[in-house]
Amino acid sequence: MQKVPLILLPGTLCDEQLWESMKLSDLADVKVYDVSKADTIEGIAYGILASAPERFALAGLSLGGIISLEIMRIAPGRVIKLALLDTNPNPPQPEQITGWERFIEMTNDGQFLDILHNHLLPVLIHPDRRHDEAFVSKIIEMAEKVGEEGYINQLKAVMTRSDQRPILSTIECPTMILVGKEDSVCPVHMSEYLQENIPDARLEIVYQSGHLSTLEQPEKVSALLRDWLMKGEER
């Protein structure tokens, strides 16, 4: 079997460690892209496309899924198959924008780690994992690598993102939607909406998982991604 070029896009404050437990290298030529260097979703998407292979499979989690949908708007013919993990096609809501503006102010005031510990970690992960020190340390390590400037770029990008719901019906490639059952950031109903509105999509719900499904249930998610890569013919 010829390996498929595969682009993986992490979520906010995440890097390649988000995907490191996915056992895909025997099936795909894997490349994880940095999604913290531009402050618009469109700018991030164009940056990825500029160095991506001509045709590729694409998987993104959360912010990575939002960017993936933007890539589907800009260059749908380049994507062989699509996986959207724990993501949200809706435009930002006013209360979200207010919260993100506050986080930008707090970051500029030196409270970056306070945001992570007191505002993000409690909602990002399954309650059963909140006292798992090794697990939490990995999330903190990723966030510190992305850093304050990268985080502000990502907040500005999601604050100004467009409504991606009109894109969904135009997606023609085989698509897998995956979500953690206990995801409180992008709840299951958002993934159900994606599955209902993308013509060739299937939905996988991963139990005992919050928002960071690739970290919380790596074996289950890896198996589902492997199945997604192996199924369906290139169009």
PEFEN-V930414 format. One record per pair of residues at least 12 apart in sequence whose ideal C-beta (glycine too) atoms are under 8 Angstrom apart, sorted by the first residue. I is the first residue (numbers start at 1). J is the second residue. If there is no record, write none. Layout:
i=I j=J
i=I j=J
This chain:
i=1 j=27
i=1 j=230
i=3 j=26
i=3 j=27
i=3 j=28
i=3 j=29
i=4 j=27
i=4 j=28
i=4 j=29
i=4 j=56
i=4 j=57
i=4 j=80
i=4 j=229
i=5 j=28
i=5 j=29
i=5 j=31
i=5 j=52
i=5 j=53
i=5 j=55
i=5 j=56
i=5 j=57
i=6 j=24
i=6 j=28
i=6 j=29
i=6 j=30
i=6 j=31
i=6 j=56
i=6 j=57
i=6 j=58
i=6 j=59
i=6 j=229
i=7 j=31
i=7 j=32
i=7 j=33
i=7 j=48
i=7 j=52
i=7 j=56
i=7 j=57
i=7 j=58
i=7 j=59
i=8 j=22
i=8 j=30
i=8 j=31
i=8 j=32
i=8 j=33
i=8 j=59
i=8 j=60
i=8 j=64
i=9 j=32
i=9 j=33
i=9 j=35
i=9 j=48
i=9 j=58
i=9 j=59
i=9 j=60
i=9 j=61
i=9 j=63
i=9 j=64
i=9 j=65
i=9 j=67
i=9 j=68
i=10 j=32
i=10 j=35
i=10 j=60
i=10 j=61
i=10 j=63
i=10 j=64
i=10 j=142
i=11 j=60
i=11 j=61
i=11 j=62
i=11 j=63
i=11 j=64
i=11 j=65
i=11 j=86
i=11 j=211
i=11 j=212
i=12 j=62
i=12 j=63
i=12 j=151
i=12 j=154
i=12 j=155
i=12 j=158
i=13 j=116
i=13 j=120
i=13 j=139
i=13 j=142
i=13 j=143
i=13 j=146
i=13 j=150
i=13 j=151
i=13 j=154
i=14 j=61
i=14 j=62
i=14 j=64
i=14 j=139
i=14 j=142
i=14 j=143
i=14 j=146
i=14 j=212
i=15 j=32
i=15 j=34
i=15 j=142
i=15 j=145
i=15 j=146
i=16 j=32
i=17 j=138
i=17 j=141
i=17 j=142
i=18 j=32
i=18 j=61
i=18 j=142
i=18 j=212
i=18 j=214
i=18 j=215
i=19 j=32
i=19 j=214
i=21 j=214
i=21 j=215
i=21 j=218
i=21 j=219
i=21 j=222
i=22 j=214
i=22 j=218
i=22 j=221
i=22 j=222
i=22 j=225
i=23 j=222
i=23 j=226
i=24 j=222
i=24 j=225
i=24 j=226
i=24 j=229
i=27 j=226
i=27 j=229
i=27 j=230
i=28 j=57
i=28 j=229
i=31 j=52
i=33 j=48
i=35 j=63
i=35 j=64
i=35 j=67
i=35 j=154
i=36 j=146
i=36 j=147
i=36 j=149
i=36 j=150
i=36 j=151
i=36 j=153
i=36 j=154
i=37 j=150
i=37 j=153
i=38 j=153
i=38 j=157
i=39 j=152
i=39 j=153
i=39 j=154
i=39 j=156
i=39 j=157
i=40 j=156
i=40 j=157
i=40 j=160
i=41 j=66
i=41 j=67
i=41 j=70
i=41 j=157
i=41 j=158
i=41 j=160
i=41 j=161
i=41 j=162
i=42 j=70
i=42 j=74
i=43 j=157
i=44 j=67
i=44 j=70
i=44 j=157
i=45 j=67
i=45 j=70
i=45 j=71
i=45 j=74
i=46 j=74
i=48 j=67
i=48 j=71
i=49 j=71
i=49 j=74
i=49 j=75
i=49 j=78
i=52 j=78
i=54 j=78
i=55 j=78
i=55 j=79
i=55 j=80
i=55 j=234
i=56 j=78
i=56 j=79
i=56 j=80
i=57 j=79
i=57 j=80
i=57 j=81
i=57 j=82
i=57 j=83
i=57 j=229
i=58 j=71
i=58 j=79
i=58 j=81
i=58 j=82
i=58 j=83
i=59 j=82
i=59 j=83
i=59 j=84
i=59 j=85
i=59 j=225
i=59 j=228
i=60 j=83
i=60 j=84
i=60 j=85
i=60 j=87
i=61 j=85
i=61 j=86
i=61 j=87
i=61 j=212
i=61 j=213
i=61 j=214
i=62 j=85
i=62 j=86
i=62 j=87
i=62 j=88
i=62 j=185
i=62 j=186
i=62 j=211
i=63 j=87
i=63 j=154
i=63 j=157
i=63 j=158
i=64 j=85
i=64 j=87
i=65 j=84
i=65 j=85
i=65 j=86
i=65 j=87
i=65 j=88
i=66 j=87
i=66 j=88
i=66 j=89
i=66 j=158
i=66 j=161
i=66 j=164
i=68 j=82
i=68 j=84
i=68 j=87
i=69 j=84
i=69 j=87
i=69 j=89
i=69 j=164
i=69 j=167
i=69 j=168
i=70 j=161
i=70 j=164
i=72 j=167
i=72 j=170
i=72 j=171
i=73 j=164
i=73 j=167
i=73 j=170
i=76 j=170
i=76 j=171
i=76 j=172
i=76 j=173
i=79 j=173
i=80 j=173
i=80 j=234
i=80 j=235
i=81 j=173
i=81 j=174
i=81 j=175
i=81 j=176
i=81 j=228
i=81 j=229
i=81 j=232
i=81 j=234
i=82 j=171
i=82 j=173
i=82 j=174
i=82 j=175
i=82 j=176
i=83 j=175
i=83 j=176
i=83 j=177
i=83 j=178
i=83 j=225
i=83 j=228
i=84 j=175
i=84 j=176
i=84 j=177
i=84 j=178
i=84 j=191
i=84 j=194
i=85 j=178
i=85 j=179
i=85 j=213
i=85 j=214
i=85 j=221
i=86 j=178
i=86 j=179
i=86 j=180
i=86 j=183
i=86 j=185
i=86 j=186
i=86 j=191
i=86 j=211
i=86 j=212
i=86 j=213
i=87 j=186
i=87 j=190
i=87 j=191
i=87 j=194
i=88 j=186
i=88 j=190
i=89 j=163
i=89 j=164
i=89 j=165
i=89 j=167
i=89 j=168
i=89 j=190
i=89 j=193
i=89 j=194
i=90 j=163
i=90 j=164
i=90 j=165
i=90 j=190
i=91 j=161
i=91 j=162
i=91 j=163
i=91 j=164
i=92 j=158
i=92 j=159
i=92 j=160
i=92 j=161
i=96 j=158
i=96 j=159
i=97 j=159
i=100 j=155
i=100 j=158
i=100 j=159
i=101 j=159
i=103 j=115
i=103 j=119
i=103 j=151
i=103 j=155
i=104 j=152
i=104 j=155
i=104 j=156
i=107 j=148
i=107 j=151
i=107 j=152
i=108 j=148
i=108 j=152
i=112 j=148
i=112 j=151
i=113 j=140
i=116 j=139
i=116 j=140
i=116 j=143
i=121 j=136
i=121 j=139
i=123 j=184
i=123 j=185
i=123 j=210
i=123 j=211
i=124 j=139
i=124 j=185
i=124 j=210
i=124 j=211
i=124 j=212
i=125 j=139
i=125 j=210
i=125 j=211
i=125 j=212
i=125 j=216
i=126 j=180
i=126 j=182
i=126 j=208
i=126 j=209
i=126 j=210
i=126 j=216
i=127 j=182
i=127 j=210
i=128 j=208
i=129 j=210
i=129 j=216
i=135 j=215
i=135 j=216
i=138 j=215
i=139 j=212
i=139 j=215
i=165 j=193
i=165 j=197
i=168 j=194
i=168 j=197
i=168 j=198
i=169 j=197
i=169 j=198
i=169 j=199
i=171 j=198
i=171 j=199
i=171 j=200
i=171 j=201
i=172 j=199
i=172 j=200
i=172 j=235
i=173 j=200
i=173 j=235
i=174 j=200
i=174 j=228
i=174 j=231
i=174 j=232
i=174 j=235
i=175 j=198
i=175 j=200
i=175 j=201
i=175 j=202
i=176 j=201
i=176 j=202
i=176 j=204
i=176 j=224
i=176 j=225
i=176 j=228
i=177 j=191
i=177 j=194
i=177 j=195
i=177 j=198
i=177 j=201
i=177 j=202
i=177 j=203
i=177 j=204
i=178 j=191
i=178 j=203
i=178 j=204
i=178 j=205
i=178 j=206
i=178 j=213
i=178 j=221
i=178 j=224
i=179 j=191
i=179 j=203
i=179 j=204
i=179 j=205
i=179 j=206
i=179 j=213
i=180 j=205
i=180 j=206
i=180 j=209
i=180 j=210
i=180 j=211
i=180 j=212
i=180 j=213
i=180 j=216
i=180 j=217
i=181 j=205
i=181 j=206
i=181 j=207
i=181 j=208
i=181 j=209
i=182 j=208
i=182 j=209
i=182 j=210
i=183 j=209
i=183 j=210
i=183 j=211
i=183 j=213
i=184 j=210
i=184 j=211
i=185 j=210
i=185 j=211
i=186 j=211
i=188 j=205
i=191 j=203
i=191 j=205
i=204 j=224
i=206 j=220
i=206 j=221
i=206 j=224
